[in-house]
Amino acid sequence: MPLVTITATDAIQRLNSFDTVIDARSEGEYAEDRIPGAVNWPSLSDAERQLVGTEYKQVSPFIAKKRGAALVARNIAAHIEREVFDKPKDWQPLVYCWRGGKRSGSLALVLDQIGFKVHLLEGGYREYRRAVLAELQQLPQRFEYRVVCGKTGSGKSRLLKALREHGAQVLDLEALANHRGSVLGLVPGSPQPGQKQFDSRVWDALRHLDPARTVWVESESKKVGELRVPESLIERMRAAPCVRIELPLEARVALLMEDYDFFVRDVPAFCERLDALRALRGNEVVNAWQEAARAGRIESVVRDLLVTHYDPVYLQSMQRNFAGFDAAARLDLADASPPALAGVARTLAE
């Protein structure tokens, strides 16, 4: 079967039609970002790329190419022995590397010679990235959104989860960004993805949604942690109708103590994170919070953080940025327990 070259625009439209998407770049390149669902069959590992690159510059391009060819051939043989022997004759993979060049071309050629119908991504990952960025300018425009608003600790993320469980369409940006959306939102030991991978995750989530149905989102700012939300998506979210969860202060404190239990267990990490608020709240206030936390009064610190910092900042931001906030339907709850949120989600999802 002839080797087929396909553009990035066509590839992302037909992504579900390929049996396997193969990323032939190194493990480090793959970790930074990849086409959603791709598996990593490196033609050269990170260490091998460095070796060949050094030899190319310090010895000779010709010697480096011979070294690279031997390494690539050995790696492709290993991939075939490990991954290909059980593939049927009608298996159709999509293969790519950085620019659709030598690394993916070598693998694609061998697979083609075996007899598989292989698609080679023209321009490689670089063109995929450009196509995704272009899609992220247009794709968010296809949907109608409803925004879940509420002060910090009101259970917005929990309500999104309940909505999904009751059949609603949900776009959970905090889950995609691996961040809870505030100064304290980074989970210790669980870093955020890079911007490129976040963009891919958002694009992949959007492409699986139904434009005929409402998409529920949380009232995020332009950044979730260190990651920028696509501008086109933010604009659509901020123009959308809102619903507003209202939860008593003590219930919000209890929810945050549960959701951020890792800070309760690791007070030094909590105090270190509070340092980020010095520019806004001043050294005296932050020092007092840290002293109270070290003395075991974390609950009182959380309560004070809500009343003096998070609530005023959040309300100002909502009124300034979300057109539907003032007219939002209120959802008054006594607590954010699963039964309470399930009842609200059931009503909203109808």
GITAPE-V948075 format. One record per pair of residues at least 6 apart in sequence whose C-alpha atoms are under 6 Angstrom apart, sorted by the first residue. I is the first residue (numbers start at 1). J is the second residue. Records with the same first field share a line. If there is no record, write none. Layout:
I->J  J
This chain:
1->115  117
3->118
4->119
5->119  120  122
6->121  122
7->121  122
8->127  128
9->131
18->92  93
19->92  93
20->93
21->38  93  94
22->38  39  40  95
23->39  40  41  96  97
24->41  42  43  96  97  104
25->42  97
26->42  44  45  46
33->196  197
43->72  75  103
44->72
52->64
55->64
56->64
92->117  118
93->118
94->119  120
95->120
96->104  121  124
97->104  124  125
98->124  125  126
99->123  124  126
100->121  122  123  124
112->118
137->232
140->233
142->211
143->211
144->214
145->214  215  216  240
146->216  240  241  242
147->216  217  218  219  242
148->218  219  242  243
149->219  243  244
150->244  245
151->311
153->252  256
154->247  252
155->336
159->341
162->342  345
163->345
164->170
168->349
169->215
170->215  216
171->217
174->180
177->192
178->192
179->185  186
181->224  225
195->227
222->228  229
223->229
238->322
239->323
241->324
242->324  325  328
243->328  329
244->328  329  330  331
245->331
246->331  332
247->333
251->335
253->303
263->270
271->290
289->301
